[in-house]
Amino acid sequence: MEIIALILFLSIFLLILYGYPVAFTLGGISMIYAICFLDPSSFSALPLRIMPVMSSYILLAVPLFIFMGIMLEKSGLAESLLETMAMLFGKMRGGLAISVVIVGALLAASTGIVGATVITMGLISLPTMLKRGYKPELATGTIASSGTLGQIIPPSVVLVLLGSVLNVSVGDLFKAAMLPGILLVVAYIVYILIIAKLNPDWAPPIPEEEIKAFRADNFWPKVIKAFVLPLLLIVAVLGSILKGYATPTEAAAIGALGATFLTVIQGKFNLEKLQEVMRETTHLTCMVFIILLGATTFTFVFREMGGDTYLINLIESSNLSPLVFLVLVMLVVFIAGFFIDFIEIIFIIVPVVAPIFAAYDATAFSPVFTSSNMLLIWVGILLAMNLQTSFLSPPFGFSLFYLKGVAPPSVTTGHLYRGIIPFVLIQLIFLFVIIFWPNLIFFWLK
C-alpha cells in the first residue's frame, strides 16, 4: 500500500507536467486510487478534513491580499512611483535600475503577487531603460528579479499558503522573512552599483535637464503622492502584524481598503475598475482554493495509504543526515519550480515532506532551534526563497516568460537568460546563508 501511495504521488506529478489541470488531477486521481485501494469506510473522514481547510480564517487573507494587489496594479501607482524614484536617483549611474529594485520591493510589500508585478514593471520600466541606453541584460535581469521579491517580502501569498500547509503562524513567517527580504534588496542594489562602476555604458545616468524639469514642477507633492502614500499602506499592513495589533487576515483587510483609497486618490477609481478588480480577485481565489481542495484530497489519500509513514521510515533507515535531506528537498523544489507553479509545489510537495521535517529532532539541524515550530518556520522561509529562485532560473523560469511576453521585439530570450544569471547567483548565496545562519530569520522574533 505504501508503494502504491508513492506511485500515486509520481503519477499526479507526471500528469501535471503533461499538462492536465492541476486541481482536477490532484483530486480526481487521488479519488480513483482511494476507490481502488482504500476501505470505503475511510471516505467518511474526508469531509472532516476538507471543511476546516476551506473555512480557515488564516486563508481568508488570500483573497484580501489578491484584491489589494490587483487594485494597486490598476491604480497606476507603479508608474508614478517609478517615475518619481527614477528622478530621485537619476543623477547616479545605475540610478534607474536602483529605482526599479526599490519600486519592485515596495510593490512586493504592497501586493505579494509576482506575475502582476513583473508584467507591470516590464510594461512601464523596460522601454524606458532601453531608451536611455541600458544594456538589455542588465535591464531585464533587474526587472525580473525585482518583480519576484513578492515571493519573500511580506505580505506574500506564498507565505500565507506555506503557513497553512506547514501549520505555523503566518505572522511569524512574515516576521522571519523581513530581514532576508531587505538584505536581498540591498544585495541587488550593491550589484547594480558595482556593474555601473565597472561598465559605465551599461547604466547611464538620466540627463540633468530632465531631472531639473521634473523637480521644477510640484516636485515634493509628486514625491508625497507617489512615495509616502504607498509607504503608509505598507506600514499599516506590516506594522499591524509585526506589532501584534492585527492578525494577517485583519491586516489583509486593512490593505484591501487602503489600496482602494489609494486608487481613489490617484483618480483612477470607478465602478468599472472595481468590477474588474473583483472579477480578477474571484478568478484567482477560486483557482487557489480549488487546487487546495484537490491537494487536501491528495494528502488525505496519501496518508491513509501510509505514504508519509513509509517515507519517514525510509529516511530514518537510510541514515540520511538532516542537512542532506534538506538539500534533497530544496533540489526537488528548485527543479519542480521550472515546470509547475508555486501553488502546486506548496500543495503537492510540501505536505509530503513537512511530516518528515517534523519527525526530525529540531536541534539536529541547528542548536538555534528549540522547538519543531522554529524548525518549520525556517523551512518555510527556505522554501519561499527557493521558489523565488526557481521563478528566475533559465530555461523555464516563470518570471522570464512573464517579462518576455511584454518585452519589445528587440529583447531576445538570450538577453533574459544572460541578464538573470547574476541575480540567481545572489539568491542562491542568500539561500545558503539562511541554511547555515538560521539566526538571520529569527531577528524579528526575538
Buried (B, 14 or more C-beta within 10 A) or exposed (E): EBEBBBEBBEBBBEBBEEEBEBBEBBBBBBBEBBEEBBEEEEBEEBEEBBEEBEEBEBBBBBBBBBBBBBBBBBBBBBBBBBBBBBBBBBEEBBBBBBBBBBBBBBBBBBBBBBBBBBBBBBBBBBBBBBEBEBBBBBBBBBBBBBBBBBBBBBBBBBBBBBBBBBEBBBBBBBBBBBBBBEBBBEBBBEBBBEBBEEEEEBBBBBEEEEBEEBBEEEBEEBBEBBBEBBBBBBEBBBBBBBEEEBBBBBBBBBBBBBBBBBBEEBEBBEEEBBEBBBEBBEEBBEBBBBBBBBBBBBBBBBBBBBBBBBBBEEBEEEEBEBEEBBEEBBEBBBEBBBBBBBBBBBBBBBBBBBBBBBBBEBEEBBEBBEEBBBBBBBBBBBBBBBBBBBBBBBEBBBBBBBBBEBBEEEBEBEBBBBBBBBBBEBBBEBBEBBBEEBEBBBEEEE
